Amino acid sequence: MGKAAGNEQIKLKAAFYNNLAVGSVIAGLAVPYINLMLSAPAGGVYPPRTSIQLFYIVGLVFLTLLTAWWLRAKANGALDQLQD
């Protein structure tokens, strides 16, 4: 395989990891927001949350952002393998 083909495979791998990172950020931020909006009654007053529910929500958001950071680091690591 030539150098250009190898570079293209590396770029595709980096793009794949980057897209997974973007999806993780979107899911980590949008899902809790949508859940909050769907759990609101018609009057717009939100039901009270217990501290354990808030801990789970914040923890999962943090976990998805950490996953996105890790995937982005893998994408940068793949791009470091590019040949001139």
N, C-alpha and C positions, 0 to 999 in steps of 0.2 A: 504494500500500500504506500502511496506517495505521501509526501509531506502535506500537501494541500488536503488530501482526503483525511489524513489524521487530524489536521487542524479543524476540519469541518465536524468530525465526530466529537472533538473536545468542545467545540462551540455548541453543538446540539446537547451535549451532556450538561453544560453550564446553563443553557436556556431551560432545560427540563427542571433542574434544581431551582432556578430562579422563579419559574412559574409555580412550582410547588410552594415556594416561600410566599409568593403573592397570594395564592389561594389560602394559605394558612393565616395570613394577616386578615384577609377579608372574612374568613370564617370565624376567626377569633374575636373580631370586633362586631360583625353583623349579627351573628347568632344570639349573643346575649341581648342586644338591642331589640331584635325582633321578638325574642321571648318576652322581654319586658313590655313591649307594645301589645302583644297578643294577650298577655295576662291582665291587662287593665280592663276594668269594667266599663260599661257605656258612659258612666258619669265622668270618667277620666281620673278617678281617685285610685291610686295604685294600692294594692294590698300590702300590708306590712311584711317585710322580709325578716326572717330570723338571721341571726349572725352567722349560722352555719351555711345558710343558702348564699349569703353574700361572700363568705369565704370560698365556697365552691366556684361561684361566678368569677371572682377576681383571680382565683388560682388557675382556672381554666383559660382565662384571657392571658395570664402571664405565661402559662405553658405553651399556648399557641404562638405567642410572640417569641418565646425562646426557641421554639421549633423553627420558626421562620428565620430567626437569626442564624441558627445552625445550618439550615439549608442554603442560606445566602453565603455563608462561609464556605460551604462545599462548592458552590458555584464559582466563587473567587479562586478556590484551590484548583479547580479544574482549568480555569483560564490561565493559571500560572504554568500549566504544562504546554502552552502553545509554543510552537517552534517558529523561529524567524525564517 
